Amino acid sequence: MKIGIIVGSIRDGRLGPAVGQWAYDIASQRDDATYELIDLKSFDVPLLTTATPPMAAGKRYESPQVNAWSQAIDACDGFVFVTSEHNHSVPAAFKNAFDSLGSEWSGKPVAFIGYGADNGIRAVEHWRTIISNFAMHDVRAQVSLSLFTDFGQEGFAPASRRTDEVSTMLDQLVAAVRANA
């Protein structure tokens, strides 16, 4: 079982890599799955402009960047979306990258770590409706990080209780992936 921890922000000065690495460090101490940190920024996924709907593309895309993104996502059995909140919603680049694929997402379980001024809550709620189009099962537990209490002048410094929150979220995600197999 392979679970991808996807850092979904590509902005300059982004906080996602620190959050993703922290989640990966916690996950990699577990022996229930293989975890991989996937940084969306490294794929340079272009804007979705192709006339062929991604679900009809048969995992063969016009763009080499999208093909690489497809292979990374298709190799996973489940996901943790590390998502910032932009303007009360999901990051545009992450949504575009999500929309650029089709069957690679279908039916796979997902969990969420959100961060933002209001703990990324609205972004996670929007993701929950978006993923439903691909019959992805979302687990209930989520990690919601505040820019005001989990980040400081020294960078990312999550409250101590957050580690247990990640563990609970991963327990639910692993169980969902097993049930999906």
C-alpha positions in Angstrom: 0.0 0.0 0.0 1.4 3.4 -1.1 0.1 6.7 0.2 1.1 9.9 -1.4 1.4 13.0 0.7 0.8 15.8 -1.8 2.0 19.3 -1.1 -0.5 21.3 -3.1 0.8 24.9 -3.0 3.3 26.1 -5.6 3.6 29.8 -4.5 6.9 31.4 -3.7 7.5 31.5 0.0 4.9 28.7 0.5 4.5 26.9 3.9 3.4 23.6 2.4 6.8 21.9 2.1 7.4 22.3 5.9 3.9 20.9 6.6 4.3 18.1 4.1 7.7 17.1 5.4 6.4 17.1 9.0 3.5 14.8 8.0 5.9 12.6 6.0 8.2 12.3 9.0 5.4 11.2 11.2 4.0 8.8 8.6 7.4 7.3 7.8 7.7 6.1 11.4 4.7 3.8 10.8 4.9 0.3 9.3 1.4 0.1 7.9 2.1 1.6 4.4 4.8 3.1 2.2 4.5 6.9 2.3 5.8 9.2 -0.4 6.1 13.0 -0.3 4.9 14.4 -3.7 5.5 18.1 -4.3 3.2 19.5 -6.9 5.6 22.4 -7.7 8.2 19.9 -9.0 5.8 18.8 -11.8 5.2 22.2 -13.3 1.7 21.1 -14.5 0.4 23.5 -17.2 -3.0 24.9 -17.3 -5.6 22.4 -18.5 -6.4 23.5 -22.0 -6.6 20.2 -23.9 -9.9 19.4 -25.7 -9.8 15.8 -24.5 -11.4 15.3 -21.1 -8.8 13.8 -18.8 -11.1 10.9 -17.9 -11.2 10.0 -21.6 -7.4 10.3 -22.1 -6.6 6.8 -21.0 -3.7 8.1 -18.9 -2.0 9.4 -22.0 -1.7 13.2 -22.0 -0.4 15.7 -24.5 1.9 17.3 -21.9 5.0 15.5 -20.5 4.5 17.2 -17.2 1.0 15.9 -16.9 2.2 12.4 -17.9 4.8 12.6 -15.1 2.1 13.8 -12.6 -0.2 11.0 -13.8 2.4 8.4 -13.1 3.1 9.7 -9.6 -0.6 9.9 -8.7 -1.5 6.5 -10.3 1.2 4.8 -8.3 -0.6 5.7 -5.0 -3.5 3.8 -3.3 -4.5 6.8 -1.2 -3.5 10.4 -0.5 -3.0 13.1 2.1 -3.7 16.5 0.5 -1.6 19.2 2.2 -3.7 22.2 1.2 -3.4 25.9 1.9 -6.5 28.0 1.9 -6.6 30.7 -0.8 -9.5 33.2 -0.9 -11.7 30.9 1.2 -11.0 27.9 -1.2 -8.5 25.6 -2.7 -5.2 26.6 -4.3 -5.8 27.2 -8.0 -2.7 25.3 -9.1 -3.7 22.2 -7.0 -7.2 22.3 -8.4 -5.8 22.6 -12.0 -3.5 19.6 -11.4 -6.3 17.6 -9.9 -8.5 18.4 -12.9 -5.7 17.5 -15.3 -6.1 13.8 -14.4 -9.0 11.4 -14.4 -9.0 7.7 -13.5 -5.8 8.1 -11.5 -7.9 9.5 -8.7 -11.0 7.3 -9.1 -12.1 5.5 -5.9 -9.0 6.2 -3.9 -9.3 7.4 -0.3 -8.0 10.8 0.8 -7.3 12.6 4.0 -6.6 16.3 4.5 -4.2 18.6 6.3 -5.3 22.2 5.8 -3.6 25.4 6.9 -4.4 29.1 6.7 -5.8 32.0 8.7 -8.9 30.0 9.6 -7.0 26.7 9.8 -7.6 25.8 6.1 -11.1 24.6 7.0 -12.8 26.1 4.0 -10.3 24.7 1.6 -10.8 21.2 3.0 -14.5 21.6 2.8 -14.3 22.5 -0.8 -11.9 19.6 -1.5 -14.5 17.2 0.0 -17.0 18.3 -2.6 -14.5 18.3 -5.5 -13.2 14.7 -4.8 -16.7 13.3 -4.8 -16.8 13.5 -8.6 -14.2 10.7 -8.6 -15.9 8.6 -5.9 -13.0 9.2 -3.6 -13.6 8.3 0.0 -12.6 11.1 2.4 -11.8 10.2 6.0 -13.4 12.2 8.7 -10.3 13.1 10.7 -8.3 16.0 9.4 -5.5 18.3 10.7 -6.3 22.0 10.7 -3.3 24.2 11.2 -3.5 27.9 12.1 -1.2 30.5 10.7 -1.4 32.2 14.1 -0.7 29.4 16.4 1.1 26.7 14.4 3.5 29.0 12.6 5.8 31.6 14.1 8.9 33.7 13.4 11.0 30.5 13.4 8.7 28.9 10.8 6.4 25.9 11.2 6.0 24.9 14.9 2.9 22.8 15.3 1.2 22.5 18.7 2.2 19.2 20.3 -1.4 17.8 19.9 -1.0 17.9 16.2 1.1 14.8 16.0 -1.7 12.7 17.5 -4.1 14.3 15.1 -1.9 13.2 12.2 -1.7 9.7 13.6 -5.5 9.5 14.0 -6.0 10.8 10.4 -3.5 8.2 9.0 -5.2 5.4 11.0 -8.5 6.2 9.3 -6.8 6.6 5.9 -5.0 3.3 6.1 -8.2 1.6 7.1 -10.0 3.2 4.2 -7.3 2.1 1.7 -7.5 -1.5 3.1 -11.2 -1.5 2.8 -10.9 -0.2 -0.8 -8.5 -2.9 -1.9 
